[in-house]
Amino acid sequence: MSAEPAVPPEALAAIRAPFLALEAEVVDAPILQPLGLLLELVGEAMRARLFVVQAEGGQETCLRPDFTVPVVRQHLESGRSSGRYFYEGKAFRASPEPGRPDEFRQIGLERFDDGAVSTLEADAEIAALAWRAAAAGARGDLGLWLGDVALFSAFVDGLGLAAPLAARVRRAAARPRLLAGELARVDQPPAAREGGRLADLLAGLSEAEAATVLEEMWTLAGIAPVGGRGPAEIAQRLIRRAEAARAPALSADQADRIRRFLAIEAAPAEAFAVVRDLGGAGLDAPLADWARRLDLMAAAGVPVEQARFSAALGHAFDYYDGLTFEIRSAALEGDRAVAVGGRYDSLPARLGGAAGSQAVGCMIRPWRAWAGGEA
């Protein structure tokens, strides 16, 4: 495992200062995190980048890949309906390319609201916070990239898809491999789509019955399951695979409209004009929200006149369901963002919290933000 070099104290303090100015509660998170929970929340594609740790006979865990999920869990355990939490520490993810560090410092803030505060104002505050912190690193070549998972969901709602198909497309939005697979099924008859023999066999059972069948098969074969997933979870995934194979596919026109939407990448005003042409009047409300959000960002000091909107913008973690953004340096490739953030209102509920909570946050990589850092 390779570690990121240290940022000089003066530069690190400057990057940290905008976070400290908000006087948020300081929190930490255990280095070891539950593997199964993270895979369920962030997607199977992340498995290859996680450092898995398991004591003999114990639950599989992994080194902390990020702070958002553990901070959400801590917030829920506090019983509070709102709060701001500041964190700083090491995160661990295997690099997709040789030579990049697997251990790196993150500084971030997560904000939770109970509905009394405008989500647009909270979005603007978080984006402005990330921009100030990134600019404090003195690179001078930063750019802001904006996206919106909720806008894609609203666009899908206007395509007239059957409810199960629409739900499946929305779930795949933040997972490029799954979305590509859905688009590849265009106009295929169900008979041409394979869900897998085991998946087909389990599809007629309840999830409890399917899990029992899997456990019996493992026992007979002398197999000990690994990978952080239990029989119930595996059975559920297999059943979904079989159901997806039997479900209606996108039409050629629907798939083409989705591809055209995801290809949008331009200055916000230009991008939203294309979005409106593709989606029609059903997108008037979310686009009006975007006009207001941009005004609030500009008032907070974010250079929105230099921003780009990318309809396909996503993050390594796919629990975001609203605004997404990245701050990039021209000196670094697009997959090496200086800072990232976004809205994830549904995540607290998925972790057992009350429905209707509001959650948004951001994270910065100081080594990438500092002008003398990553190149």
Residue pairs with C-beta under 8 A, 6 or more apart in sequence:
1 51
1 92
1 102
1 103
2 95
2 99
2 100
2 101
2 102
2 103
3 101
3 102
3 103
3 104
4 101
4 103
4 104
4 105
4 367
4 374
5 367
5 373
7 15
7 105
7 366
7 367
7 370
7 373
8 370
8 372
11 137
11 138
11 366
11 370
11 371
11 372
12 366
12 370
14 136
14 137
14 138
15 107
15 133
15 134
15 136
15 137
15 364
15 366
15 369
15 370
16 88
16 107
16 133
16 366
17 133
17 136
18 129
18 132
18 133
18 136
19 86
19 107
19 108
19 109
19 129
19 133
20 86
22 84
22 86
22 109
22 129
24 84
24 85
24 86
24 109
25 83
25 84
25 85
25 86
26 85
26 86
26 87
27 71
27 74
27 85
27 86
27 87
28 87
28 89
29 64
29 67
29 70
29 71
29 74
29 87
29 89
30 64
30 70
31 63
31 64
31 90
32 53
32 61
32 62
32 63
32 64
33 61
33 62
33 63
33 64
33 65
33 69
33 70
34 59
34 60
34 61
34 228
35 50
35 52
35 59
35 60
35 61
35 62
35 227
35 228
36 59
36 60
36 228
36 229
36 230
36 233
37 69
38 46
38 50
38 62
38 65
38 69
38 228
39 46
39 47
39 227
39 228
39 229
40 233
41 69
41 317
41 319
41 347
41 350
41 351
42 65
42 69
42 316
42 317
42 318
42 319
43 174
43 175
43 317
43 318
45 175
45 177
46 65
46 316
46 317
47 227
48 94
49 65
49 93
49 94
49 95
49 96
49 316
50 62
50 63
50 65
50 93
50 94
51 62
51 63
51 92
51 93
51 94
51 102
52 60
52 61
52 62
52 228
53 60
53 61
53 62
53 63
54 60
54 61
60 226
60 227
60 228
62 228
63 92
64 70
64 89
64 90
64 91
64 92
65 91
65 92
65 93
66 91
66 93
66 106
66 316
66 317
66 363
67 87
67 89
67 91
67 106
67 108
67 110
67 363
68 108
68 110
68 317
68 319
68 344
68 347
68 361
68 363
69 319
69 347
69 351
71 85
71 87
71 110
71 361
72 110
72 347
72 348
72 351
72 353
72 359
73 351
74 85
75 83
75 85
75 110
75 112
75 348
76 348
76 351
76 352
76 353
80 112
81 112
81 114
81 354
81 357
82 112
82 113
82 114
82 116
82 117
83 111
83 112
84 109
84 110
84 111
84 112
85 109
85 110
85 111
86 108
86 109
87 106
87 107
87 108
87 109
87 110
88 105
88 106
88 107
88 108
89 105
89 106
90 103
90 104
90 105
90 106
91 103
91 104
91 105
91 106
92 102
92 103
93 102
93 104
93 316
94 102
95 101
95 102
96 335
101 367
104 365
104 367
105 365
105 366
105 367
106 363
106 364
106 365
107 133
107 363
107 364
107 366
108 361
108 362
108 363
108 364
109 126
109 129
109 361
109 362
110 359
110 360
110 361
111 122
111 125
111 126
111 359
111 360
111 361
112 348
112 357
112 358
112 359
113 119
113 122
113 357
113 358
113 359
114 357
114 358
115 356
115 358
117 358
119 322
119 343
119 345
119 358
119 360
120 289
120 292
120 293
120 296
121 296
122 358
122 360
123 293
123 296
123 297
123 322
123 323
123 343
123 360
124 293
124 296
124 297
124 299
124 300
124 302
125 300
126 341
126 360
126 361
126 362
127 144
127 297
127 300
127 302
127 323
127 325
127 341
127 362
128 297
128 300
128 301
128 302
129 362
130 325
130 327
130 339
130 340
130 341
130 362
130 364
131 142
131 144
131 301
131 302
131 303
131 327
131 339
132 301
133 339
133 364
133 369
134 142
134 327
134 338
134 339
134 364
134 369
135 142
136 369
137 338
137 366
137 368
137 369
137 370
137 371
137 373
138 370
138 371
139 329
139 331
139 338
139 369
139 370
139 371
140 371
141 329
141 330
141 331
142 327
142 328
142 329
142 330
142 338
143 306
143 307
143 308
143 327
143 328
143 329
143 330
144 302
144 303
144 304
144 306
144 307
144 308
144 325
144 326
144 327
145 307
145 308
145 309
145 310
145 313
145 325
145 326
145 327
145 328
146 268
146 307
146 308
146 309
146 310
146 313
146 323
146 324
146 325
147 309
147 310
147 311
147 312
147 313
147 314
147 323
147 324
147 325
147 342
148 286
148 290
148 311
148 322
148 323
148 324
149 173
149 174
149 314
149 320
149 321
149 322
149 324
149 342
150 286
150 321
150 322
150 323
150 343
151 275
151 283
151 286
151 287
151 290
151 311
152 170
152 173
152 261
152 262
152 311
153 170
153 173
153 321
154 279
154 282
154 283
154 286
155 258
155 261
155 275
155 278
155 279
155 283
156 166
156 169
156 170
156 173
156 258
157 166
157 282
158 279
158 280
158 282
158 283
159 166
159 254
159 257
159 258
160 254
161 169
161 250
161 254
162 247
162 248
164 243
164 247
165 247
165 248
165 249
165 250
168 182
168 244
168 247
169 179
169 182
169 250
169 258
171 178
172 178
172 179
172 181
172 182
173 179
173 314
174 314
174 315
174 318
174 319
174 320
175 318
176 314
179 262
182 249
182 250
183 250
183 255
183 258
183 259
185 193
185 249
185 250
186 249
186 250
186 251
186 252
186 255
187 249
187 250
187 251
187 252
188 249
190 245
190 246
190 247
190 248
193 245
193 246
193 249
194 245
195 203
195 241
195 242
195 243
195 244
195 245
195 246
196 238
196 241
196 242
196 245
198 238
199 238
199 239
199 241
199 242
199 245
200 242
200 245
202 210
202 213
202 214
202 235
202 238
202 239
202 242
203 238
203 239
203 242
203 243
203 246
205 213
205 239
207 232
207 235
207 236
207 239
208 232
210 235
210 236
210 238
210 239
211 230
211 231
211 232
211 234
211 235
212 231
213 235
214 231
214 234
214 235
215 231
217 223
218 224
218 225
218 231
225 231
225 234
229 237
250 258
257 278
260 278
261 275
261 278
261 279
261 311
262 311
262 312
263 311
263 312
264 271
264 274
264 275
264 309
264 310
264 311
264 312
265 271
265 308
265 309
265 310
265 311
265 312
266 274
266 308
266 309
267 307
267 308
267 309
268 290
268 294
268 304
268 307
268 308
268 309
271 308
271 309
271 310
271 311
272 287
272 290
272 291
272 309
275 283
275 287
275 311
276 283
276 284
276 287
293 323
294 304
294 307
297 304
298 304
298 305
313 324
313 325
313 326
314 320
314 324
315 324
315 326
315 340
315 342
319 344
319 346
319 347
319 350
320 342
320 343
320 344
321 343
321 344
321 345
321 346
321 347
322 342
322 343
322 344
322 345
322 360
323 341
323 342
323 343
323 360
324 340
324 341
324 342
324 343
325 340
325 341
325 342
325 362
326 337
326 338
326 339
326 340
327 337
327 338
327 339
327 340
327 364
328 334
328 336
328 337
328 338
329 336
329 338
329 368
331 375
332 338
332 368
332 374
332 375
336 368
336 374
337 365
337 368
338 364
338 365
338 368
338 369
339 362
339 363
339 364
339 365
339 369
340 362
340 363
341 360
341 361
341 362
341 363
342 360
342 361
342 362
343 358
343 359
343 360
344 359
344 360
344 361
345 357
345 358
345 359
347 359
348 354
348 357
348 359
349 355
349 356
349 357
365 374
366 373
367 373
367 374
368 374
